[in-house]
Amino acid sequence: MDDLEKAILIMFDESGTVDSELKQKAKDYCDKIKEEQAICSVCIEKLCFSNLVQVQFWCLQTLHEVIRVRYSSMSLDERYLIRKSVFSIACFGGFDDKSTVRVLEGPAFIKNKLAQVLVTLIYFEYPLVWSSVFVDFLSQLSKGAMVIDMFCRVLNALDEELINLDYPRTPEELAVAARVKDAMRQQCVAQIVRAWYDIVSMYRNSDEELCASVLESMRRYISWIDIGLIVNDAFIPLLFELVLVGGLSEQLRGAAAGCLSAVVSKRMDPQSKLPLLQSLQMRRVFGLVAQDSDSELVSNVAALLTGYAVEVLECFKRLNSEDAKGVSMELLNEVLPSVFYVMQNCELDSTFSIVQFLSGYVATMKTLSPLRETQLLHVGQILEVIRSQIRYDPMYRKNLGILDKIGREEEDRMVEFRKDLFVLLRNVGRVAPDVTQIFIRNSLATAVGSSSNWNVEEVEAALSLFYAFGESINGEAMRTGSGLLGELVPMLLSTRFPCHSNRLVALVYLETVTRYMKFVQENTQYIHMVLAAFLDERGIHHPNVNVSRRASYLFMRVVKLLKLKLVPFIENILQSLQDTVAGFTSMDYTSKELSGSEDGSHIFEAIGLLIGMEDVPPAKQSDYLSSLLTPLCQQVEALLRNAKVLTPEEAPQKFANIQQIIVAINSLSKGFSERLVTASRPAIGLMFKQTLDVLLQVLVVFPNVEALRSKVTSFVHRMVDTLGASVFPYLPKALEQLLVDSEPKELVGLLILLNQLICKFNTLFRDILDEVFPAIAGRILNVIPVDALPSGPGSNTEENRELQELQRTLYTFLHVITTHDLSSVFLSPKSRSYLQPIMQLLLFTSCKHKDILVRKVCVQIFIRLIRDWCAMPNGEEKVPGFQSFIIENFATNCCLYSLLDNSFEFRDANTLVLFGEIVLAQKVMYEKFGNDFLVHFVSKGFPAAHCPQDLAETYCQKLQGSDIKALKSFYQSLIENLRLQQNGSLVVR
């Protein structure tokens, strides 16, 4: 063993006894040898004399790399040496008579690597240099199985490395592939096909594995060789015979089926394709799919039949003659029962899409009206396929029940997977509504009739079918219960499945009941059944908390829909929900579990909608509401009284309970209209005011608990909508408490609340806003910098994001104030000291903020303030100094200089809107200030921007005119000109 062999063994050592440093040295040594001029000779010699597979592999790998990289720089002698030696080794020869090692006797991975080397030579040399490679190889096949096997490996490698378009190819590789295929078609394809036939015929009884390898190679080539070489009286009968004979190995029979699949899916025009498909007499293999569904043969035959069906359907779509359509439909009707069986019982080829095929077939049915008996039978089978496909695998039952990581992934996968199948179901429902409804009824009846728990997945699938079918039914048909709906919905409502405790079954049952609620709306005799389904252990009292919460949400939707019709049942409903209501606020929650839209609070919204109707007698309504609010408020008061003795361990749980109570009251109040609580039944309004009083105490006792502050803020929002202006006496205290120690995030919430109040009450809110504005302005101006917030690397922190959000919300707040006739708030004695910093902030932002929409808001604020605070030219100044600030600062900086920056991009839609506001601002300034504005803008602003006199004069004319579109168009071209001039590349127009 020489040094190279030793180094290769060390490099490939997997025993773990060789340290990494020695391995690296061995690799470096081998890499150095690779660089030598005579490396090809070294590799060939080793291949002939070394029986170490590691050495053989390294030599073949090195030859492959060297040929690929250095071929163009090799001498003709070196190329000849490699060609002769590699081909000789591949044909069970040696380099010369002294060779002692035969590579073909080695393991498969060595032979595959040898095939890869040969293919690399073919890439560079066939057909121009080495035109006889395939013919030479064919003449060597008589040496027996080893050479035949090697020939198959070379053909497979040629397909994988060059010809097969399933792999991405470079333009150069595509050109070489075309060259190789053209030469092979012309020179040797017919001989290769003949050799395939002879080998399979000769070896089928003695070496089935070899025959399977030959057919596997052949399958790869059928797509691009002359189909007549395969589809003839010799080869097709041989292939079918191999598939059908029972004594042969599954591998060989499956390989023959693979070749037939390649024949079936060969690209051809439909006029030629249909006779070919017809001639195959495919019915002879239909029976094979009913054998063991896990076998390799059945998988291959399944792929053959589904591929055949796809091609026949394509012929039906693309051929127009009645005869051709008749033949296609006949072939399709013949194969479909087997295809339906395959879809439900076999592992399908990944390239076949069940939904795509069946959707195509259902689309053809639309042209066959009315449907014939065969088609109606097929509709039933399609529905069976859909049901079998949407069924969950029982192996996931436990995971889906507890919804662990595996269960969640499987549910997500199934939701996505079912989407297309449900579209198909709706299409089938439109083509054959009666058959679809009967199928769903029978599925439900079977599910109802089953007494064992094994059919969880069957029940879930049947319910899911009924749920999905509801999407294809229009409102009128739903209300009247057309077809079998009048039978199906009552059947659904009266059912208690043995497996109702299963989470998936319970959820889809409730979703389905909710979907068909319009039927119940018209057929009120079923309301008691709906209530039972939601209120018993099938719904809100289900043992699974996820089902119970979802049931609460869906029940709220049902109440919204049935509302008045539920008044007679209110007493019973409230009685049924007593334990749920009590349990909601005493659950062992942590604040993390309170997130999400389905937290169970919808039950309070449902109750609020029920008892908040004017049709409920006033006394009853007061009793109902009091029985809910009083205990909830008492719980809060008790928690607040004991706040001082609260331990750190107890605090999170107590805070979570308060949050739950606020959420419950908030949801409850949604059912009460402002008119009812303020006008027709003020006693109800008083109860909510008392509740608000209690909950505002939470802010006093726990001012720094962000989660509680957020929930109370949300409740104040709610009370603004519910109590209307009667909420005013409570607002100063609420707003004052919300300001205490407030962080940027909390200030955002406060500003949003103020925006709601201003938008709802307009100038009625002036006195309260006058009172709170100074404190709010002072707090925010302390937090927000007057110039830009930090940007660049490291600036994307949580703190900065919160400040950005606060800044944006502040500008919205100022905009809301000015657009609701409340700008006088800025001028009150207490707020006056904040006027200048606010103006500076607005000015900076209107000129330089990165967000164009924020700049637009600031410009709009200035426009509104100019209109509010400035009289016509020569009038008295309402706000001393404001006019000169606008003319000297806002006009020039925002309306001129900020536009000259190249970052102001006129091609952007939002920027154009901002530009429109800036032009409008100039128009308003001219209306209010007259020549004071115009003279300053033209004499001070324009010269600084190097604006030519003629353009300045044109600007004055356009501004004084009445056409704002013309002004906008001219001003844009003026700015673009001034920009070019600044760049030194303009001859001014």
N, C-alpha and C positions, 0 to 999 in steps of 0.2 A: 504494500500500500504506500503510494507516494504522498508527498506533502499536500498536494491538492485534494486528494481523496480524504486525507485526515481532516483537512480544514472543512470540507463539505459535511463530513459526518458530525464534526463539532457544531457547525452552524445549524444543522437540522436536528440536533439532539433535543429530545423531549423528556428525558428521564429526570431532569431537574438536578443532576449531579454536576453539570458544567456551569461555572459561574459566568455572569453576563460579560465580564471584561474579556474572558477568553473567547466567548462567542463573537464579540465585536471584532477582536483581532482576526479570527477566522474569516469573518465576513469581509474585512478590509483586504485580507490576502486574496480571497476569491475575486473580489472586485478588481484588484490589481491585475490578476491573471486575465480577466475579461478584456482588459484594455490592450493585451498583446496582439500583434498582427496575426499570429498563427493560431488564434483561439479556436477557429472553426476546425482546424485539423486536430487540435487537442481534444475537442469535444467528440469528434467522430471516432477517434481512436478509443477514447474511454467507453463510448457506446458499444464498441465491438469487443472490448476485452474486460470491462468491469461489470460484475454481476450485482453490485450494490445499487439498490433502487434509488437511494438518495443521490448517488453520483449520476445515474442515468437521468433522473429528473432535472438536476442542475444543468447537465450538458444540453438537454433538449430545450430547457428554459432559456439558456444562454444563446443557443443557436437561433431560437425564435426572436429574441431581442436584437441580436447582431444583424440578422437578415433584414428585420424591419427598419433598423436605424441606419445600417451601413451599406445596404444593398447597392445603392448608386455608386459608391466609391470602391466596390470590390472589383478585383480583376476578373477577366473571363474564365481563367483557370480555376480561381477560387469558387466562382459560382458553379462551374461544371463539377468540381469536386463535391460540393455540398449536395447538388442535385442528384448526382450518381449515387452517392453514399446513402443519403436519406431515403431515396426510392428503393435502393437495394435492401436496406434495413426493413422498410415497410412491406417488402415482398418476401420476408422471411429469409433474406440473404444476409451477408455480412459485408464489411468493407473490402475484404479480400478473402482468399482461401484460408488464411490463418485465424480468422475471427472465431472466437470460442463462445460468444454470448449471442443469444437470440432475443432481441427486445420484445418481439411479439409473444414470447412466453411469459412476459412480466405482467404486473397488475394493470387493471383498466386505466388508472390515471396516467400511467406511463404511455400507454398506447394512444390515449386522447391527446397527450402533449405532443407525441410524434405526429399525429394527424394535424395538429395545429401548425407545426413546422412546415409540413407539406403544403398546407393551404396558403401559408405565407409565400412560399415559392410560386404557387399557382397565381396568387395575386399579382406578382411582379412579372411572371414569365409566360402565362398562358393567354392567348395561343401563339404570340409572336415568336417567343424564344423556345418554349417547350411545348410544342403543339401536340405531341403524342402522349402526354401524361396519362389521359384517361384510357386511350387505346392500349398503351403499354400495360396499364394496371389490369385491364380486362383480360389480357393474354396471360396474366399471372394467376387468375382466379382458380385455374385448374389445380393449383398447389394445395387447395383444400380450405377447410373452415377458417383457419387462422388468418389467411390472406383475405378471404371474403369478409370476415369480421373487420379487418383493418380497412378494407375498401369502404365498408359502411361508415366506419368512423370518420374517414376522410370526407365522404359526402355530407355527413352530419355537420362536421366542422365547417365545411364550405358554406353550408346553409346558415349556420349560426354566426360565423365571422364576417360573411360578406353578403349573402343573397337575401336572407329573411328581413323583411321590412318592419317586423315587429320591434326591432331594435333601432335606435336613432343612428343614421348614417350621414357622413359628410358628403358633399357634392362629388368629391373625388371617388369615394367608395361606391356611390351610386353609379358613376360612369364605369368603373372597373366591373361592377356586378353585371351591368348591361352587356359589356364586352364579353365576359365569361359565358353568360347565358346564351348570347347569340352564337358564339363559337361552338358551344356544346350542342345546341339545337341542330346546327349545320353538320357537325362532325360525328357525334357519338351518342346522343340521347337514345336513338333507336336501339343501338347495340347494348347500352346500359339497361334499357327496359327489357330487352330480350334476355340479358343475363339474370335480371331479377326473377323473371318468369321461370327460367331453367333451374336456378338455384332453389327456389321455393318448391317447384315440382319434384326436384331430386331429393331434397333434404327433409321434406315435410314429415316423413315417418321416422327419420333417424336423428335429426338435430332441430327440434322445434324452436329452441332459443335462437339459433342462427337465422332461421326463417323469419322469426319475429323481428330481429334486427334489420333484416333486408326490407321487410314491409314498412318498418318505422322510417327508414331512409327514403323509401319510395314515396310515402305519404307526404314528406316535405317537398317533393319535386313536382307532384301532380298539378299544383296550382299554376305552373308556368311552362310545362311541356305540352306537346300536342295531345289533346285528350283522346284522340283516336288510337293512340298507342296503348291506352289502358282500357277504354270502352270498346271492347271487341269481343268476338266469340270465344277468345281464349282466356283472357285475363279476368273478365267479370264473372264468368261461371266459377273460375278457380277461387276468387275472393269469397263469393257467396258459399261455396262448398266449405272453405276453411272456417267461415263464421258458423255454419250450421252443423258441422260434424261434431258429435258429442265427445268423441274420445280424445280430441286434441287439447293441448294446454290452453288455459284462459288467456295467457299472454299472446299466443299466436292468433287465437280467434279474435281477441281484442284488437290486435295490430291490423288484421284484415278488415275489421269494421272501421278502423281509423282511415284506411285507404279509401273505402267506400264513402266515408264522410267527406274526404278531400275531393272525390269525384263529384258528389252532390253539390258542394259549395263552390265549385270552380266557376269563376266569372265568365258568363256567356250572355248573349242576347236572348231574351225570353222565347223567341220563336224557335231557337235551336235547343234551349234548355228544357222546354216542356216535353218534347219527344224523348230526350235522354232520360228524364226523370220517370217517364211512363215506361220506358224499356227496362228499367231496373227491377220492376215487379217487386217492390219493397215489402209487399204484404208477407213474403215468406219469412221475414225476420221478426214480425210483430210479436210472435209468441215468446221470444227470448227474454223480453223485459219482465215477464211474470216470474222469472226464476229469482234466485237469491239476490235481493236488491243491493247488497253490499259488494257484490263481486265486480272484478275489473271488467269482465265481459259485458255485464249488464250496463255499467257506466258508459262503455264505448258504444253499445247498441243504442242506448238512450240518446247519446250525442248524435248518432247517425239519424235517428228518427226525428229529433227536434230540428236538426239542420235541414233534413228533407222537407219537413212541414213548412219551415220558414221559406225555402226556395219555391215550393208549390204555391204558397200564399202570394209571394212576390210575382209569380207568373200570372196569377189570377188578377192582381192589381194592374199589371202593366200590359196585358194582352186585351185587345178590344173585341176580337171576333167572338161570336156566341159559342162556336164550337170549342175554341180554346178555353173560354171561361168554363164551359161545361166539363171539359176534361180536367181542368184544374180543380174545380169544386168536387168532382168525383174522387180524385186522388186525395184531396184534403179530407173529405168525409171518411175515406178509407183509413187514413193514418191517425186522425184526431183521437179516437178512443185510446189508442196506445200512447199518444202524446199526453193526454190527460192523466193516464195511469202513471206515466213517467214523472210528471210534474208533482204528483202526490207521494210517490214512493221511492224515487231514485235520487241519487246525488247528481246534480246537473252540472254540465260544463259551464264554466264561468262566463263564456262569451254569449251564452243564450239568455235572453231576458224574457222571463215568463210574461211579465206585464206588457212588454213591447209587442210580443207575438199575439197575445190574446186581445190586446187593444186593436191591433191591425185586423184580426179576424172579426171582432165585434163591429168594427167600422164597415166591413163588407156586408154585414147583416142589414145595415141601414138601407142597402140597395135592394134587399130581398124582402119586399113587403107584400103580403103578409109572410111571416116566417113559416117555413115548411116544418114538418114533424122532426126531421133530422136536426135542423137548426135549434128547435126548441129543446131537444134532447141535449144538444151541445151547450145551450145556455145553462141548463141544470148542472152539467159537468164543470163548466167554467166557475159557477158559484161554489161548487164543491172544492175546486182548486183554490179559489180565493179563501174559503174558510180554512182549508188545511194550511195555507201559507201564513195566515194571520194568527194561527194558533201558537201560543207560547210553548216552549219546550218544558215538560214537567220537571226536568232536572233543575230548573231555576226557581221552582215554586217557593222554596224556603227563602231564597235570597230576595225574591220579589215581595214576599210577605213582610220581612223585616226591613226591606229596602236598604240593604248594605251596599257597599261599593259595587259589587258584582251585579246585584239586583238593579241598581240605578243605571248602570251601563247597559244592561240588557233591556230595560224599559226604554231608555233613550234610543237604543238601536231599533227596537221594534216600532216605536212611534214614527221614526224616519222611514223605516222599511214599509210600513203600512200605507204611507201617503199615496203612493201610486196605485196600490191595490184598491184603495177606497175610491179613487178616481175611476178605475176600471169598473168597480161595483156600480157607481152612479151611471156610467155609460150603459152597462148591462140593464140596469133598472129602467133606463129610458127606452131601450130597444124592446125589452120584454118585461114590462112592469108586473104583469100578473104572475109570470113564472117566478120572478124575483121575490114577490111578496109571499107566495106559497112556500118557497124555499126557506125564507126567514121564519115563517110561521112554524114550519116543520122542525127547523133547527131549535127554535125556542121550546116547542112542545117536547122535543126529545130531551132538552136540557132540564125542563121542568119535571118531566117524568122520571128522571134519574134519581135514585135514592142514595147513591154512594158519593163519597167525597173525591173519588178518583177523577171525576170529570170537570174539575175546576177550569182547566184550559178550554174545554168544549163550551162550557157555559159562558166564559168570558168572550170567546170568539163569536158565539151566537148573539150575545148582547151587542158586541162591537159592530156586527153586521147590521143589526137593526138601527143602532145609533148612526152609522155612516149613511145608511139608506135614507135617513131623515133629511139629509142635505139635498137630495134630489126631488123632494116633495114640495110643491108650492104651498103658500099660505092657505089658499082656499081648500085644497085637497086635505090639508092637515086639519083644518077646522071641521070640515064635514065628515072626516073619517072615511074618505073614498077608498074603494077596493077593500082590502082586508084590514085596513087600519082600525076600523070600528071594532074589530075582533082582537087585533094585536095589542092595542094600548090597554084595554081592560085586563087582558091576559097578563101583561107585564106588571100592572099595578097590583094585581091580586097574588102575585107569585112570591113565595119565600123559598129561595134555592137552598138546598142542604149545605152548599158551600158559601153561603152569604157572608160568613165570617172572614173569608179571604179578601184581602185589601183590594186587589184588582177587580174582582167580581163586584164588590160593593160599590166601588167608584164608578165603573162603567154602567152599573144599574141606575145609579142616581143621575148620571149625565144623560142617560137615555130617557128617563122619566121627565127630566127638565126639557129635553129637546121636543118632546111631544105634548108640551103643556098647552099649546093653542087648541088642541083637541079637547082638553079638559075645560078650557075657558068656555067653549061652546056647549060642552056636555057636563054640566055642573053636578050631575048625580055621582060623578067619580071623585069629587073634591075630597070626601072623607078618606078615600083610598090613597090619594096623593099625600094627605096629611099623615096618615098612618105610616106610609113608606118613609117619610122624612123624620118623623118623630119617634119611631120605634128603633130597635137595634139594627135595622137596615141602614139608618141614616145618622141622625145626631147622637143617638145612644149606641152607636157602633163601638165595639171595644178598641178599635184601632184609631188613635188620635188623628191621624192624617185623614181618614175617612170622615170622622166626626166633624173636623174643621171644614172639609170640602162640602159636607152636607149643610153646614151652617150657611156657607156662601150661596150654594144653589137654592136653599130654602128662601134666602133673602130675595133671590131673583124670581122665584115662584110667587112670593108675596107681592112683589112689585107688579107682576102680571095679573094676578087674581084679585088683589086688593079688596074692593068692596064686597066681592063674593065671599070673602073670608070673615066678615063681621060676625055672623052667627057663631063662628067657631072660636072666637078670640079667647073666651074663658077656658075652653079645653086646651087650646094651644099653650096659654100661659101656665096652666097647671102642669102640662107635660114638660115644660122647659124650666121649671123651678130649680131642679137640681143642676141643670146645665148653667143657668145664670149664676147660681151660688158658687158653683165650682170654678167658673171662669176667673173670678178675682182672688181665689184662694189657692190656685194651682201653684205647684212648686217650680215656678219659672225663674230663670236667670235672664238678665236683660238681653243676652245674645239670642235667646229663643223667641224674643218678641218681634224680631224682624220678620219680614215676609208679609205678603198681602193676606194670607189665610192664617190668621192667628186666632180664629174662633170668634172675633168681635162682631162678625156679620150677623150673629144671632141677635145681638142688641139692635142692629140696624133693622132687622126683620121685625122685631117687636115694636120698635119705634114707628115703622111704617104702618103696622097694624093698629096700634093704639093712638096714633097721631091723626087718624082720619076724622073729619068733622061728623061723620055718620055715627061715631061712638058717642053715646050720651055724655054730657059734660061731667056729671058726678062720677060715672064709671071711669071716664078718662083720667080725672084727677086721682081717683083711687089707684088705678093701674100705675100711673106715673109715680105717685108718691111711694107705692110699695116697692118700686125699683130704685128710685133716687135716694130715699131716706137711708136704707141700710148701707148703700154705697158711700154716701157722705159721712155716715157715722164711722165707717171703717177708716176713712181718710182722717177724720178728726181725732180718732183714737191714736192713729199712727203719729199725727202731728204732736199730740199731747205728750207722747212718750219719746219724742225726738231726742231729748237730752240724755236719756239713759240707753240710747241705741248703741250697741257694741259694733265694732268694725265687722265682726262675723255676721251679725244680723242685718246690717245695713243693705247689702245688695238685694236680699230677698224682700225687705220691706219696700225699698225703692221700686222693685219690679212690681209689687202688689199695687202700689199707688199708680204706677204707669198703666197697669191693666184696668184699674178702676176708671182712670181718665179716658182711656180708649173706649171703654164700655159706654160711658156717659156721652162721649162724643158721637159714637155710632147711634146711640138711642135718639139723640136730638135730631138726627137727619130726617126722621119721619115727621117732624113738626114744622109747619110753614110759618113764616113771619106773620102772615095775616092772622093765623089762628092764635098764636101766643101773644100778640100785641093788641089785636082788635077784638076778635070774637070771644076769646077765652083768656083774659089777662091773668087769671089764677094760675094757668099753666106757665105763663111767662114768669110769674113770681117764683115758681119752683126752680126754674132754670137760673134766675138771678141769684137765688139763695145758694144754688150749687156753685155758681161762678164765684161767689163770695168765699165759699169754703176752699175751692181749688186755688184761688189767688193766694191763700195763706201758705200754700206749698212753696211759692216763690219767696215768701218772707222767711219761712223756717229752713228751707233748703236752697238758698240762693245760688249755690255753686254746683249743684248737681245738674249737669248738662242735659241728661236724658229727661229729667223731670221738667226742666225749663222748656225743652222742646215740645213735650206733650201738652203743657199748660198753654204755650203759645198757639199750638194747633187748636186747642179748645176755645181760646179767645177768638180765633178766626171763625170757628163754627158759630159762636154766639153772636158775632157781628151779623152773620147771615140769618140767624134764628130770631134774635131779639131786636134787630134793626137799631133805630136811634135810641131805644130805651137802654142800650148797653153803655151809653155815654158816661153816666155817673161812675162806672167801674173802670173806665179806661185810664184816667190819670194814674191811679194806683197801680194798675197792671203795667202800664208803660214804664213807670218809674222803677218798679221791681225788675222788669226785664232789662233795664239799663245797668243794674247793679253788677259790677265786676264782669261786664259782658266782654267776651272775646270776639274777634272778627267774625267767626262763624255764627255766633249768636246775634251779633249786630245785623248780619244779613237777614236772619229770621225776623228781627224787629222791623227792619225797613220794609220787608215784604208785607208784614201786618199793616204797617202805616199806609202802604200803597193801596191795600184792599180798602181800608177805611176811607181814604181820600176818594178813590174811584166810586165807592158806594154813596158817600154822603156829600161830596163836593164841598161847597162853602159852609155847610152846616158844621163841618169838622174844624173850621178855622180857629175857634177859641182854644180847643184842646191842642191843636198843632202849634199855635202860638206859645202855648205853655211848655210843650215838650221839645220843640225844635232846638232851642239853645243848648240843652244838655246833650241832645243827639249829635248836633253839629260839633260841639266841643270834643265829645268822645271820639268821633270818627276822624276829625282833623288831627287829633293827637296820634292816631294810628297810621293814617295814610300819608306817605310823603307827597309834597307838593309837585315834585318832578317825577320822572319815570321810576317805576318799580325795578328792582334788580333784574337783569336778564343775563343770558350767557351761561357758560358751564357752572354747574353747582347751584343755579338759582331756582331749579324746579323742585323746591321743597314744599312740604305741606303748608308751612307758614306762608310762603309766598303765594301759593295757589289760593289760600283763604283770603289774603289781602287783595288779590286780583278780583276775586268774586265780590268782595265787599265794595271795591272801587266801582265795578260794573253796576252793582245794585244801588249804590249811592247816586250814580248818574240817572238811573231809571227813576229813583225817588225824587230827585230835583226836577226831572222832566215831568213827572206826574203832578208835582206841586204847581209848576208853571202852567201846565195845560188844563188845570182845573181851577183857574182864577184865584190862586192862593199865593201868588208871588209877593203879596204884601207881607207875608210871614217873615220874609228875609229882612224887612225894614222895621220890624217892631223893635222897641228900645233894647230888649234883652238879646235880640238876635243880630243887632246892627254890627257888633264887633266882629261877627263871623263873615260879614258880607265880602270884605276884601279878599281874605284867603280863599273863599269859595269861588270868587271871580277869577283869581289867579289859577286855581286848580282847573276850572273850566277852560280857561284860555290855553293853558299848557296842553291839556288833553285834546282840545279841538284842533291843535296844530300838530301834535307829535305822537299821539297814542297809536300803537301798532294795530289795534282793532278798528277798522274803518267804521263799523256800525256804532262803536262808542263815540267816535269823533262826530258822527252824524247827529247823535242824541245831544251832544254838547252844543253844536251849532244851532240846533232847533231850540234849545233852552235860551240861547242868546237872542234869537229872533223873537221869541215870545216876550223876553224881558224888555227888549227895545220897544215892542208894541205896547207893553203895559206901562212902562215907566217914562217914555219920552213923548212929549207933546209934538205937534206939527212944528215946522221951522219957526224959530223966534218965539216959541212958547216958553212958559216957565218950566224950569227943571224940577222934576219931582224928586229925583235922587241926585244931589249935587255931586259932580265929578264923574257920573256914570257915562254921560255922553262923550266926554273927552277920552275916557278909558276905552270906549268902544271904537271911536274914530282913530285914536293914536295906537292902540294895541291890537284889538280884535281885528279891525279892518285890514291893516297892513300885514300882520303876522299870519292870521288864519286865512284871510281871503286872497292873499297874494303870495307871500314868501313860502308858505307851507306847500303851495301848489307847484312851485318851481323845483321842488325836490323830485328826482327821478323815481323815487319810491311811490309817488302818487301816480298810479297806473290807470290810465283812461280806458284800457281794454277790459278792466274788471267791472262787473255790473254794480257791485256795492259802492265802488269808488265813484261811479257815475252818479249814483243817487246822492252821495255826499256832495259831489260837485254841484248838483242841482240845488241843494240846500244853501251852499256857499253863494251861488249866484242870487238866490232869493234873498239872502241876508243883505247883499249889496243893494238890491232893489228897495228893501225895507229901510235900510239906512238912508238912502237917498230921499225916500218919502218923508222920513221923520226929521232928518238933519239938513236936507237940501244941499246947498253949496258948501256948507261947513265940511260935510263929508267928502263931497266930490273934489273940492280944491285940494284938501289934504291928501287924499288918495292918489290924485293925479300928479300933484306937485312934489310930494315926499316919497310916496311908495313907488311909483313908476320909474322915476329917475334912478332910484337905488337898484332897480331891476334892469336898468339900461333899456328902457322901453322907448322906441322912436316916437317923435312928436306926432306923426300922422296917425299912428296906431292909437295913441292916447286920445286924440281928438275923435277918432271913430268910436272908441269905447264910450266917451261922454255922450255921443249921439245915441248910441244903442241903449245906454242906461236911461237916458231921458225919454226914450220912446216907450211904446206900450207893449211891444212884442218880446216877451221874456224868452221865447224859444230862440229868436234871432240873437238876443243878448248872450244866451248860454252858448250857442254855436260859435259866435265871434270870440267870446272870452276863452273858450277851449283852444281855438286856433292861436289866439294871442299868447296864452301860456306856453303852448308847444313851441311857438316861434322864439319866445324869450329863453326857453330852455336850450334850444339849439344855439342861440346867440351866446349864451353863457359858456357853451362848449367850444366856442370859437369857430363853428362851422356853418354859420348862417349868413346868407345875404338876405336881409329882412325884406319880406314881401311888402 
